[in-house]
């Protein structure tokens, strides 16, 4: 998958960081050390890491991802990343 979104809450810049959903690349999630969770009441799963977004972005850059854009949505910070396909 060439696109990826990561996010965190504004007051939680030190982590945890949301790094994917149930359809995310399992190899990338394993590389990040992410754990898959389903919050009570949700009918979908998400992957989270305890690392702050900066460390997650550093790790993703090492495997070829680049930040396309970043924005704030309400109390959430969101980064969109892309990886060129071979």
PyMOL Python script that loads the backbone (N, CA, C, O; Angstrom):
from pymol import cmd

cmd.read_pdbstr("""\
ATOM      1  N   UNK A   1       0.842  -1.179   0.000  1.00  0.00           N
ATOM      2  CA  UNK A   1       0.000   0.000   0.000  1.00  0.00           C
ATOM      3  C   UNK A   1       0.880   1.232   0.000  1.00  0.00           C
ATOM      4  O   UNK A   1       1.704   1.396   0.900  1.00  0.00           O
ATOM      5  N   UNK A   2       0.730   2.092  -0.974  1.00  0.00           N
ATOM      6  CA  UNK A   2       1.639   3.235  -1.057  1.00  0.00           C
ATOM      7  C   UNK A   2       1.265   4.417  -0.159  1.00  0.00           C
ATOM      8  O   UNK A   2       2.105   5.287   0.070  1.00  0.00           O
ATOM      9  N   UNK A   3       0.028   4.478   0.358  1.00  0.00           N
ATOM     10  CA  UNK A   3      -0.372   5.597   1.214  1.00  0.00           C
ATOM     11  C   UNK A   3      -0.583   5.129   2.642  1.00  0.00           C
ATOM     12  O   UNK A   3      -0.948   3.982   2.897  1.00  0.00           O
ATOM     13  N   UNK A   4      -0.340   6.061   3.574  1.00  0.00           N
ATOM     14  CA  UNK A   4      -0.484   5.738   4.986  1.00  0.00           C
ATOM     15  C   UNK A   4      -0.863   6.993   5.747  1.00  0.00           C
ATOM     16  O   UNK A   4      -0.360   8.075   5.444  1.00  0.00           O
ATOM     17  N   UNK A   5      -1.743   6.865   6.734  1.00  0.00           N
ATOM     18  CA  UNK A   5      -2.093   7.961   7.629  1.00  0.00           C
ATOM     19  C   UNK A   5      -1.629   7.600   9.032  1.00  0.00           C
ATOM     20  O   UNK A   5      -1.801   6.464   9.473  1.00  0.00           O
ATOM     21  N   UNK A   6      -1.041   8.564   9.733  1.00  0.00           N
ATOM     22  CA  UNK A   6      -0.766   8.390  11.155  1.00  0.00           C
ATOM     23  C   UNK A   6      -1.370   9.588  11.865  1.00  0.00           C
ATOM     24  O   UNK A   6      -1.493  10.662  11.277  1.00  0.00           O
ATOM     25  N   UNK A   7      -1.750   9.413  13.128  1.00  0.00           N
ATOM     26  CA  UNK A   7      -2.383  10.510  13.855  1.00  0.00           C
ATOM     27  C   UNK A   7      -2.132  10.374  15.346  1.00  0.00           C
ATOM     28  O   UNK A   7      -1.773   9.308  15.847  1.00  0.00           O
ATOM     29  N   UNK A   8      -2.332  11.495  16.044  1.00  0.00           N
ATOM     30  CA  UNK A   8      -2.268  11.516  17.499  1.00  0.00           C
ATOM     31  C   UNK A   8      -3.133  12.662  17.986  1.00  0.00           C
ATOM     32  O   UNK A   8      -3.452  13.571  17.219  1.00  0.00           O
ATOM     33  N   UNK A   9      -3.510  12.628  19.245  1.00  0.00           N
ATOM     34  CA  UNK A   9      -4.272  13.714  19.839  1.00  0.00           C
ATOM     35  C   UNK A   9      -3.317  14.851  20.196  1.00  0.00           C
ATOM     36  O   UNK A   9      -2.164  14.606  20.551  1.00  0.00           O
ATOM     37  N   UNK A  10      -3.789  16.081  20.103  1.00  0.00           N
ATOM     38  CA  UNK A  10      -2.936  17.258  20.297  1.00  0.00           C
ATOM     39  C   UNK A  10      -2.222  17.234  21.646  1.00  0.00           C
ATOM     40  O   UNK A  10      -1.047  17.594  21.708  1.00  0.00           O
ATOM     41  N   UNK A  11      -2.868  16.834  22.699  1.00  0.00           N
ATOM     42  CA  UNK A  11      -2.223  16.823  24.014  1.00  0.00           C
ATOM     43  C   UNK A  11      -1.433  15.538  24.268  1.00  0.00           C
ATOM     44  O   UNK A  11      -0.930  15.319  25.370  1.00  0.00           O
ATOM     45  N   UNK A  12      -1.326  14.690  23.241  1.00  0.00           N
ATOM     46  CA  UNK A  12      -0.592  13.430  23.400  1.00  0.00           C
ATOM     47  C   UNK A  12       0.556  13.332  22.405  1.00  0.00           C
ATOM     48  O   UNK A  12       0.816  12.260  21.859  1.00  0.00           O
ATOM     49  N   UNK A  13       1.251  14.457  22.163  1.00  0.00           N
ATOM     50  CA  UNK A  13       2.339  14.462  21.192  1.00  0.00           C
ATOM     51  C   UNK A  13       3.437  13.464  21.532  1.00  0.00           C
ATOM     52  O   UNK A  13       4.238  13.105  20.669  1.00  0.00           O
ATOM     53  N   UNK A  14       3.479  13.013  22.780  1.00  0.00           N
ATOM     54  CA  UNK A  14       4.481  12.028  23.190  1.00  0.00           C
ATOM     55  C   UNK A  14       4.014  10.597  22.972  1.00  0.00           C
ATOM     56  O   UNK A  14       4.716   9.656  23.342  1.00  0.00           O
ATOM     57  N   UNK A  15       2.848  10.423  22.382  1.00  0.00           N
ATOM     58  CA  UNK A  15       2.297   9.105  22.111  1.00  0.00           C
ATOM     59  C   UNK A  15       1.075   8.857  22.981  1.00  0.00           C
ATOM     60  O   UNK A  15       0.850   9.601  23.935  1.00  0.00           O
ATOM     61  N   UNK A  16       0.291   7.852  22.687  1.00  0.00           N
ATOM     62  CA  UNK A  16       0.479   6.894  21.600  1.00  0.00           C
ATOM     63  C   UNK A  16       0.157   7.505  20.245  1.00  0.00           C
ATOM     64  O   UNK A  16      -0.442   8.577  20.161  1.00  0.00           O
ATOM     65  N   UNK A  17       0.559   6.815  19.190  1.00  0.00           N
ATOM     66  CA  UNK A  17       0.310   7.244  17.819  1.00  0.00           C
ATOM     67  C   UNK A  17      -0.489   6.167  17.101  1.00  0.00           C
ATOM     68  O   UNK A  17      -0.144   4.986  17.140  1.00  0.00           O
ATOM     69  N   UNK A  18      -1.566   6.595  16.442  1.00  0.00           N
ATOM     70  CA  UNK A  18      -2.365   5.690  15.617  1.00  0.00           C
ATOM     71  C   UNK A  18      -1.632   5.551  14.293  1.00  0.00           C
ATOM     72  O   UNK A  18      -1.350   6.552  13.635  1.00  0.00           O
ATOM     73  N   UNK A  19      -1.317   4.315  13.892  1.00  0.00           N
ATOM     74  CA  UNK A  19      -0.508   4.117  12.683  1.00  0.00           C
ATOM     75  C   UNK A  19      -1.205   3.317  11.587  1.00  0.00           C
ATOM     76  O   UNK A  19      -0.607   3.068  10.540  1.00  0.00           O
ATOM     77  N   UNK A  20      -2.447   2.911  11.800  1.00  0.00           N
ATOM     78  CA  UNK A  20      -3.111   2.161  10.739  1.00  0.00           C
ATOM     79  C   UNK A  20      -4.461   1.623  11.144  1.00  0.00           C
ATOM     80  O   UNK A  20      -4.883   1.733  12.295  1.00  0.00           O
ATOM     81  N   UNK A  21      -5.132   1.033  10.159  1.00  0.00           N
ATOM     82  CA  UNK A  21      -6.417   0.390  10.401  1.00  0.00           C
ATOM     83  C   UNK A  21      -6.307  -1.098  10.095  1.00  0.00           C
ATOM     84  O   UNK A  21      -5.217  -1.601   9.820  1.00  0.00           O
ATOM     85  N   UNK A  22      -7.418  -1.790  10.142  1.00  0.00           N
ATOM     86  CA  UNK A  22      -7.395  -3.251   9.978  1.00  0.00           C
ATOM     87  C   UNK A  22      -6.926  -3.700   8.608  1.00  0.00           C
ATOM     88  O   UNK A  22      -6.613  -4.876   8.420  1.00  0.00           O
ATOM     89  N   UNK A  23      -6.870  -2.780   7.635  1.00  0.00           N
ATOM     90  CA  UNK A  23      -6.437  -3.121   6.279  1.00  0.00           C
ATOM     91  C   UNK A  23      -4.985  -2.724   6.005  1.00  0.00           C
ATOM     92  O   UNK A  23      -4.509  -2.868   4.879  1.00  0.00           O
ATOM     93  N   UNK A  24      -4.287  -2.232   7.008  1.00  0.00           N
ATOM     94  CA  UNK A  24      -2.902  -1.787   6.843  1.00  0.00           C
ATOM     95  C   UNK A  24      -1.970  -2.958   6.560  1.00  0.00           C
ATOM     96  O   UNK A  24      -2.253  -4.103   6.912  1.00  0.00           O
ATOM     97  N   UNK A  25      -0.849  -2.638   5.915  1.00  0.00           N
ATOM     98  CA  UNK A  25       0.159  -3.645   5.570  1.00  0.00           C
ATOM     99  C   UNK A  25       0.716  -4.275   6.851  1.00  0.00           C
ATOM    100  O   UNK A  25       1.335  -3.578   7.655  1.00  0.00           O
ATOM    101  N   UNK A  26       0.506  -5.574   7.053  1.00  0.00           N
ATOM    102  CA  UNK A  26       0.987  -6.207   8.288  1.00  0.00           C
ATOM    103  C   UNK A  26       2.502  -6.154   8.455  1.00  0.00           C
ATOM    104  O   UNK A  26       2.992  -6.129   9.584  1.00  0.00           O
ATOM    105  N   UNK A  27       3.251  -6.135   7.355  1.00  0.00           N
ATOM    106  CA  UNK A  27       4.712  -6.048   7.457  1.00  0.00           C
ATOM    107  C   UNK A  27       5.139  -4.698   8.025  1.00  0.00           C
ATOM    108  O   UNK A  27       6.046  -4.631   8.854  1.00  0.00           O
ATOM    109  N   UNK A  28       4.483  -3.619   7.579  1.00  0.00           N
ATOM    110  CA  UNK A  28       4.799  -2.276   8.090  1.00  0.00           C
ATOM    111  C   UNK A  28       4.390  -2.179   9.559  1.00  0.00           C
ATOM    112  O   UNK A  28       5.128  -1.627  10.375  1.00  0.00           O
ATOM    113  N   UNK A  29       3.219  -2.712   9.896  1.00  0.00           N
ATOM    114  CA  UNK A  29       2.751  -2.667  11.284  1.00  0.00           C
ATOM    115  C   UNK A  29       3.707  -3.441  12.194  1.00  0.00           C
ATOM    116  O   UNK A  29       3.992  -3.000  13.307  1.00  0.00           O
ATOM    117  N   UNK A  30       4.195  -4.574  11.737  1.00  0.00           N
ATOM    118  CA  UNK A  30       5.157  -5.365  12.504  1.00  0.00           C
ATOM    119  C   UNK A  30       6.464  -4.597  12.670  1.00  0.00           C
ATOM    120  O   UNK A  30       7.043  -4.589  13.757  1.00  0.00           O
ATOM    121  N   UNK A  31       6.936  -3.949  11.597  1.00  0.00           N
ATOM    122  CA  UNK A  31       8.164  -3.149  11.645  1.00  0.00           C
ATOM    123  C   UNK A  31       8.050  -2.038  12.696  1.00  0.00           C
ATOM    124  O   UNK A  31       9.008  -1.753  13.414  1.00  0.00           O
ATOM    125  N   UNK A  32       6.868  -1.416  12.775  1.00  0.00           N
ATOM    126  CA  UNK A  32       6.657  -0.333  13.733  1.00  0.00           C
ATOM    127  C   UNK A  32       6.429  -0.849  15.156  1.00  0.00           C
ATOM    128  O   UNK A  32       6.475  -0.075  16.112  1.00  0.00           O
ATOM    129  N   UNK A  33       6.186  -2.142  15.294  1.00  0.00           N
ATOM    130  CA  UNK A  33       5.878  -2.701  16.612  1.00  0.00           C
ATOM    131  C   UNK A  33       4.475  -2.349  17.064  1.00  0.00           C
ATOM    132  O   UNK A  33       4.216  -2.223  18.261  1.00  0.00           O
ATOM    133  N   UNK A  34       3.564  -2.190  16.108  1.00  0.00           N
ATOM    134  CA  UNK A  34       2.197  -1.762  16.410  1.00  0.00           C
ATOM    135  C   UNK A  34       1.362  -2.911  16.959  1.00  0.00           C
ATOM    136  O   UNK A  34       1.574  -4.077  16.625  1.00  0.00           O
ATOM    137  N   UNK A  35       0.407  -2.550  17.811  1.00  0.00           N
ATOM    138  CA  UNK A  35      -0.541  -3.528  18.328  1.00  0.00           C
ATOM    139  C   UNK A  35      -1.936  -3.185  17.795  1.00  0.00           C
ATOM    140  O   UNK A  35      -2.321  -2.018  17.724  1.00  0.00           O
ATOM    141  N   UNK A  36      -2.669  -4.215  17.428  1.00  0.00           N
ATOM    142  CA  UNK A  36      -4.011  -4.049  16.858  1.00  0.00           C
ATOM    143  C   UNK A  36      -5.029  -4.073  17.994  1.00  0.00           C
ATOM    144  O   UNK A  36      -5.048  -5.004  18.799  1.00  0.00           O
ATOM    145  N   UNK A  37      -5.877  -3.040  18.054  1.00  0.00           N
ATOM    146  CA  UNK A  37      -6.881  -2.953  19.110  1.00  0.00           C
ATOM    147  C   UNK A  37      -8.229  -2.595  18.513  1.00  0.00           C
ATOM    148  O   UNK A  37      -8.315  -1.978  17.451  1.00  0.00           O
ATOM    149  N   UNK A  38      -9.275  -2.992  19.212  1.00  0.00           N
ATOM    150  CA  UNK A  38     -10.638  -2.605  18.858  1.00  0.00           C
ATOM    151  C   UNK A  38     -11.245  -1.948  20.087  1.00  0.00           C
ATOM    152  O   UNK A  38     -11.414  -2.589  21.124  1.00  0.00           O
ATOM    153  N   UNK A  39     -11.570  -0.673  19.968  1.00  0.00           N
ATOM    154  CA  UNK A  39     -12.158   0.060  21.085  1.00  0.00           C
ATOM    155  C   UNK A  39     -13.599  -0.393  21.294  1.00  0.00           C
ATOM    156  O   UNK A  39     -14.304  -0.692  20.330  1.00  0.00           O
ATOM    157  N   UNK A  40     -14.031  -0.443  22.536  1.00  0.00           N
ATOM    158  CA  UNK A  40     -15.385  -0.835  22.872  1.00  0.00           C
ATOM    159  C   UNK A  40     -16.385   0.045  22.125  1.00  0.00           C
ATOM    160  O   UNK A  40     -16.309   1.272  22.195  1.00  0.00           O
ATOM    161  N   UNK A  41     -17.309  -0.570  21.421  1.00  0.00           N
ATOM    162  CA  UNK A  41     -18.328   0.169  20.676  1.00  0.00           C
ATOM    163  C   UNK A  41     -17.988   0.392  19.218  1.00  0.00           C
ATOM    164  O   UNK A  41     -18.869   0.735  18.429  1.00  0.00           O
ATOM    165  N   UNK A  42     -16.716   0.205  18.836  1.00  0.00           N
ATOM    166  CA  UNK A  42     -16.320   0.355  17.432  1.00  0.00           C
ATOM    167  C   UNK A  42     -16.439  -0.987  16.721  1.00  0.00           C
ATOM    168  O   UNK A  42     -16.248  -2.043  17.323  1.00  0.00           O
ATOM    169  N   UNK A  43     -16.759  -0.929  15.427  1.00  0.00           N
ATOM    170  CA  UNK A  43     -16.816  -2.161  14.636  1.00  0.00           C
ATOM    171  C   UNK A  43     -15.619  -2.252  13.694  1.00  0.00           C
ATOM    172  O   UNK A  43     -15.706  -2.870  12.633  1.00  0.00           O
ATOM    173  N   UNK A  44     -14.500  -1.636  14.082  1.00  0.00           N
ATOM    174  CA  UNK A  44     -13.270  -1.668  13.298  1.00  0.00           C
ATOM    175  C   UNK A  44     -12.078  -1.697  14.245  1.00  0.00           C
ATOM    176  O   UNK A  44     -12.190  -1.354  15.421  1.00  0.00           O
ATOM    177  N   UNK A  45     -10.951  -2.107  13.715  1.00  0.00           N
ATOM    178  CA  UNK A  45      -9.715  -2.181  14.504  1.00  0.00           C
ATOM    179  C   UNK A  45      -8.735  -1.113  14.049  1.00  0.00           C
ATOM    180  O   UNK A  45      -8.794  -0.642  12.913  1.00  0.00           O
ATOM    181  N   UNK A  46      -7.831  -0.734  14.948  1.00  0.00           N
ATOM    182  CA  UNK A  46      -6.773   0.231  14.643  1.00  0.00           C
ATOM    183  C   UNK A  46      -5.451  -0.305  15.189  1.00  0.00           C
ATOM    184  O   UNK A  46      -5.423  -1.094  16.133  1.00  0.00           O
ATOM    185  N   UNK A  47      -4.366   0.140  14.574  1.00  0.00           N
ATOM    186  CA  UNK A  47      -3.022  -0.183  15.059  1.00  0.00           C
ATOM    187  C   UNK A  47      -2.460   1.038  15.782  1.00  0.00           C
ATOM    188  O   UNK A  47      -2.571   2.163  15.295  1.00  0.00           O
ATOM    189  N   UNK A  48      -1.852   0.806  16.950  1.00  0.00           N
ATOM    190  CA  UNK A  48      -1.261   1.874  17.757  1.00  0.00           C
ATOM    191  C   UNK A  48       0.155   1.485  18.169  1.00  0.00           C
ATOM    192  O   UNK A  48       0.479   0.307  18.317  1.00  0.00           O
ATOM    193  N   UNK A  49       0.987   2.508  18.349  1.00  0.00           N
ATOM    194  CA  UNK A  49       2.306   2.337  18.953  1.00  0.00           C
ATOM    195  C   UNK A  49       2.428   3.335  20.095  1.00  0.00           C
ATOM    196  O   UNK A  49       1.732   4.350  20.101  1.00  0.00           O
ATOM    197  N   UNK A  50       3.290   3.068  21.049  1.00  0.00           N
ATOM    198  CA  UNK A  50       3.496   3.987  22.168  1.00  0.00           C
ATOM    199  C   UNK A  50       4.434   5.132  21.802  1.00  0.00           C
ATOM    200  O   UNK A  50       4.524   6.118  22.535  1.00  0.00           O
ATOM    201  N   UNK A  51       5.133   5.010  20.677  1.00  0.00           N
ATOM    202  CA  UNK A  51       6.091   6.035  20.254  1.00  0.00           C
ATOM    203  C   UNK A  51       5.387   7.332  19.874  1.00  0.00           C
ATOM    204  O   UNK A  51       4.245   7.309  19.415  1.00  0.00           O
ATOM    205  N   UNK A  52       6.072   8.473  20.064  1.00  0.00           N
ATOM    206  CA  UNK A  52       5.533   9.738  19.573  1.00  0.00           C
ATOM    207  C   UNK A  52       5.599   9.784  18.041  1.00  0.00           C
ATOM    208  O   UNK A  52       6.382   9.057  17.430  1.00  0.00           O
ATOM    209  N   UNK A  53       4.777  10.637  17.424  1.00  0.00           N
ATOM    210  CA  UNK A  53       4.750  10.715  15.959  1.00  0.00           C
ATOM    211  C   UNK A  53       6.117  10.952  15.324  1.00  0.00           C
ATOM    212  O   UNK A  53       6.400  10.397  14.262  1.00  0.00           O
ATOM    213  N   UNK A  54       6.969  11.759  15.946  1.00  0.00           N
ATOM    214  CA  UNK A  54       8.283  12.047  15.360  1.00  0.00           C
ATOM    215  C   UNK A  54       9.093  10.772  15.165  1.00  0.00           C
ATOM    216  O   UNK A  54       9.721  10.596  14.122  1.00  0.00           O
ATOM    217  N   UNK A  55       9.088   9.884  16.149  1.00  0.00           N
ATOM    218  CA  UNK A  55       9.828   8.626  16.023  1.00  0.00           C
ATOM    219  C   UNK A  55       9.201   7.719  14.967  1.00  0.00           C
ATOM    220  O   UNK A  55       9.913   7.041  14.226  1.00  0.00           O
ATOM    221  N   UNK A  56       7.867   7.707  14.898  1.00  0.00           N
ATOM    222  CA  UNK A  56       7.179   6.913  13.875  1.00  0.00           C
ATOM    223  C   UNK A  56       7.545   7.431  12.489  1.00  0.00           C
ATOM    224  O   UNK A  56       7.831   6.643  11.588  1.00  0.00           O
ATOM    225  N   UNK A  57       7.538   8.751  12.313  1.00  0.00           N
ATOM    226  CA  UNK A  57       7.900   9.337  11.016  1.00  0.00           C
ATOM    227  C   UNK A  57       9.344   8.997  10.650  1.00  0.00           C
ATOM    228  O   UNK A  57       9.633   8.705   9.490  1.00  0.00           O
ATOM    229  N   UNK A  58      10.249   9.033  11.625  1.00  0.00           N
ATOM    230  CA  UNK A  58      11.647   8.662  11.367  1.00  0.00           C
ATOM    231  C   UNK A  58      11.753   7.212  10.898  1.00  0.00           C
ATOM    232  O   UNK A  58      12.475   6.914   9.946  1.00  0.00           O
ATOM    233  N   UNK A  59      11.032   6.311  11.568  1.00  0.00           N
ATOM    234  CA  UNK A  59      11.061   4.895  11.188  1.00  0.00           C
ATOM    235  C   UNK A  59      10.503   4.690   9.780  1.00  0.00           C
ATOM    236  O   UNK A  59      11.062   3.933   8.985  1.00  0.00           O
ATOM    237  N   UNK A  60       9.397   5.370   9.480  1.00  0.00           N
ATOM    238  CA  UNK A  60       8.774   5.200   8.166  1.00  0.00           C
ATOM    239  C   UNK A  60       9.647   5.764   7.048  1.00  0.00           C
ATOM    240  O   UNK A  60       9.657   5.231   5.939  1.00  0.00           O
ATOM    241  N   UNK A  61      10.380   6.840   7.336  1.00  0.00           N
ATOM    242  CA  UNK A  61      11.292   7.392   6.330  1.00  0.00           C
ATOM    243  C   UNK A  61      12.371   6.370   5.969  1.00  0.00           C
ATOM    244  O   UNK A  61      12.779   6.278   4.811  1.00  0.00           O
ATOM    245  N   UNK A  62      12.829   5.611   6.951  1.00  0.00           N
ATOM    246  CA  UNK A  62      13.880   4.616   6.705  1.00  0.00           C
ATOM    247  C   UNK A  62      13.442   3.513   5.749  1.00  0.00           C
ATOM    248  O   UNK A  62      14.282   2.865   5.125  1.00  0.00           O
ATOM    249  N   UNK A  63      12.129   3.295   5.629  1.00  0.00           N
ATOM    250  CA  UNK A  63      11.650   2.256   4.707  1.00  0.00           C
ATOM    251  C   UNK A  63      10.979   2.854   3.467  1.00  0.00           C
ATOM    252  O   UNK A  63      10.246   2.170   2.752  1.00  0.00           O
ATOM    253  N   UNK A  64      11.245   4.149   3.223  1.00  0.00           N
ATOM    254  CA  UNK A  64      10.837   4.738   1.953  1.00  0.00           C
ATOM    255  C   UNK A  64       9.600   5.608   1.945  1.00  0.00           C
ATOM    256  O   UNK A  64       9.217   6.103   0.885  1.00  0.00           O
ATOM    257  N   UNK A  65       8.954   5.817   3.095  1.00  0.00           N
ATOM    258  CA  UNK A  65       7.775   6.686   3.128  1.00  0.00           C
ATOM    259  C   UNK A  65       8.206   8.144   3.226  1.00  0.00           C
ATOM    260  O   UNK A  65       9.221   8.460   3.848  1.00  0.00           O
ATOM    261  N   UNK A  66       7.429   9.028   2.608  1.00  0.00           N
ATOM    262  CA  UNK A  66       7.661  10.475   2.662  1.00  0.00           C
ATOM    263  C   UNK A  66       6.366  11.168   3.052  1.00  0.00           C
ATOM    264  O   UNK A  66       5.291  10.765   2.608  1.00  0.00           O
ATOM    265  N   UNK A  67       6.454  12.201   3.874  1.00  0.00           N
ATOM    266  CA  UNK A  67       5.271  12.962   4.265  1.00  0.00           C
ATOM    267  C   UNK A  67       4.788  13.780   3.073  1.00  0.00           C
ATOM    268  O   UNK A  67       5.559  14.513   2.454  1.00  0.00           O
ATOM    269  N   UNK A  68       3.498  13.643   2.760  1.00  0.00           N
ATOM    270  CA  UNK A  68       2.892  14.460   1.709  1.00  0.00           C
ATOM    271  C   UNK A  68       2.295  15.722   2.300  1.00  0.00           C
ATOM    272  O   UNK A  68       2.462  16.814   1.756  1.00  0.00           O
ATOM    273  N   UNK A  69       1.598  15.568   3.417  1.00  0.00           N
ATOM    274  CA  UNK A  69       0.946  16.706   4.050  1.00  0.00           C
ATOM    275  C   UNK A  69       0.673  16.390   5.513  1.00  0.00           C
ATOM    276  O   UNK A  69       0.697  15.234   5.935  1.00  0.00           O
ATOM    277  N   UNK A  70       0.413  17.445   6.273  1.00  0.00           N
ATOM    278  CA  UNK A  70       0.085  17.314   7.689  1.00  0.00           C
ATOM    279  C   UNK A  70      -0.973  18.350   7.996  1.00  0.00           C
ATOM    280  O   UNK A  70      -0.938  19.454   7.454  1.00  0.00           O
ATOM    281  N   UNK A  71      -1.922  18.002   8.867  1.00  0.00           N
ATOM    282  CA  UNK A  71      -2.969  18.950   9.227  1.00  0.00           C
ATOM    283  C   UNK A  71      -3.468  18.662  10.632  1.00  0.00           C
ATOM    284  O   UNK A  71      -3.191  17.608  11.205  1.00  0.00           O
ATOM    285  N   UNK A  72      -4.199  19.607  11.168  1.00  0.00           N
ATOM    286  CA  UNK A  72      -4.901  19.408  12.427  1.00  0.00           C
ATOM    287  C   UNK A  72      -6.389  19.329  12.147  1.00  0.00           C
ATOM    288  O   UNK A  72      -6.934  20.161  11.421  1.00  0.00           O
ATOM    289  N   UNK A  73      -7.046  18.334  12.718  1.00  0.00           N
ATOM    290  CA  UNK A  73      -8.489  18.157  12.559  1.00  0.00           C
ATOM    291  C   UNK A  73      -9.080  18.113  13.958  1.00  0.00           C
ATOM    292  O   UNK A  73      -8.964  17.101  14.650  1.00  0.00           O
ATOM    293  N   UNK A  74      -9.710  19.198  14.379  1.00  0.00           N
ATOM    294  CA  UNK A  74     -10.193  19.260  15.753  1.00  0.00           C
ATOM    295  C   UNK A  74      -9.018  19.154  16.704  1.00  0.00           C
ATOM    296  O   UNK A  74      -8.106  19.980  16.656  1.00  0.00           O
ATOM    297  N   UNK A  75      -9.027  18.153  17.564  1.00  0.00           N
ATOM    298  CA  UNK A  75      -7.948  17.934  18.533  1.00  0.00           C
ATOM    299  C   UNK A  75      -6.961  16.860  18.075  1.00  0.00           C
ATOM    300  O   UNK A  75      -6.197  16.323  18.877  1.00  0.00           O
ATOM    301  N   UNK A  76      -6.987  16.553  16.770  1.00  0.00           N
ATOM    302  CA  UNK A  76      -6.159  15.478  16.224  1.00  0.00           C
ATOM    303  C   UNK A  76      -5.154  16.022  15.218  1.00  0.00           C
ATOM    304  O   UNK A  76      -5.497  16.866  14.391  1.00  0.00           O
ATOM    305  N   UNK A  77      -3.916  15.544  15.282  1.00  0.00           N
ATOM    306  CA  UNK A  77      -2.894  15.851  14.288  1.00  0.00           C
ATOM    307  C   UNK A  77      -2.794  14.658  13.351  1.00  0.00           C
ATOM    308  O   UNK A  77      -2.721  13.518  13.809  1.00  0.00           O
ATOM    309  N   UNK A  78      -2.792  14.908  12.028  1.00  0.00           N
ATOM    310  CA  UNK A  78      -2.790  13.830  11.038  1.00  0.00           C
ATOM    311  C   UNK A  78      -1.693  14.072  10.011  1.00  0.00           C
ATOM    312  O   UNK A  78      -1.546  15.183   9.501  1.00  0.00           O
ATOM    313  N   UNK A  79      -0.918  13.021   9.706  1.00  0.00           N
ATOM    314  CA  UNK A  79       0.101  13.056   8.662  1.00  0.00           C
ATOM    315  C   UNK A  79      -0.287  12.068   7.579  1.00  0.00           C
ATOM    316  O   UNK A  79      -0.685  10.942   7.878  1.00  0.00           O
ATOM    317  N   UNK A  80      -0.174  12.479   6.319  1.00  0.00           N
ATOM    318  CA  UNK A  80      -0.389  11.581   5.182  1.00  0.00           C
ATOM    319  C   UNK A  80       0.974  11.312   4.562  1.00  0.00           C
ATOM    320  O   UNK A  80       1.709  12.241   4.227  1.00  0.00           O
ATOM    321  N   UNK A  81       1.306  10.026   4.411  1.00  0.00           N
ATOM    322  CA  UNK A  81       2.600   9.622   3.858  1.00  0.00           C
ATOM    323  C   UNK A  81       2.397   8.793   2.601  1.00  0.00           C
ATOM    324  O   UNK A  81       1.348   8.180   2.403  1.00  0.00           O
ATOM    325  N   UNK A  82       3.422   8.784   1.755  1.00  0.00           N
ATOM    326  CA  UNK A  82       3.373   8.010   0.511  1.00  0.00           C
ATOM    327  C   UNK A  82       4.704   7.310   0.315  1.00  0.00           C
ATOM    328  O   UNK A  82       5.763   7.829   0.668  1.00  0.00           O
ATOM    329  N   UNK A  83       4.621   6.105  -0.263  1.00  0.00           N
ATOM    330  CA  UNK A  83       5.819   5.347  -0.609  1.00  0.00           C
ATOM    331  C   UNK A  83       5.724   4.983  -2.079  1.00  0.00           C
ATOM    332  O   UNK A  83       4.725   4.414  -2.519  1.00  0.00           O
ATOM    333  N   UNK A  84       6.761   5.308  -2.838  1.00  0.00           N
ATOM    334  CA  UNK A  84       6.784   4.965  -4.260  1.00  0.00           C
ATOM    335  C   UNK A  84       6.746   3.456  -4.424  1.00  0.00           C
ATOM    336  O   UNK A  84       7.431   2.727  -3.705  1.00  0.00           O
ATOM    337  N   UNK A  85       5.947   2.991  -5.367  1.00  0.00           N
ATOM    338  CA  UNK A  85       5.899   1.554  -5.635  1.00  0.00           C
ATOM    339  C   UNK A  85       7.011   1.186  -6.597  1.00  0.00           C
ATOM    340  O   UNK A  85       7.405   1.981  -7.450  1.00  0.00           O
ATOM    341  N   UNK A  86       7.508  -0.024  -6.447  1.00  0.00           N
ATOM    342  CA  UNK A  86       8.628  -0.469  -7.280  1.00  0.00           C
ATOM    343  C   UNK A  86       8.150  -0.996  -8.605  1.00  0.00           C
ATOM    344  O   UNK A  86       8.960  -1.413  -9.433  1.00  0.00           O
TER     345      UNK A  86
END
""", "prot")
cmd.dss("prot")
cmd.show_as("cartoon", "prot")
cmd.util.cbc("prot")
cmd.orient("prot")
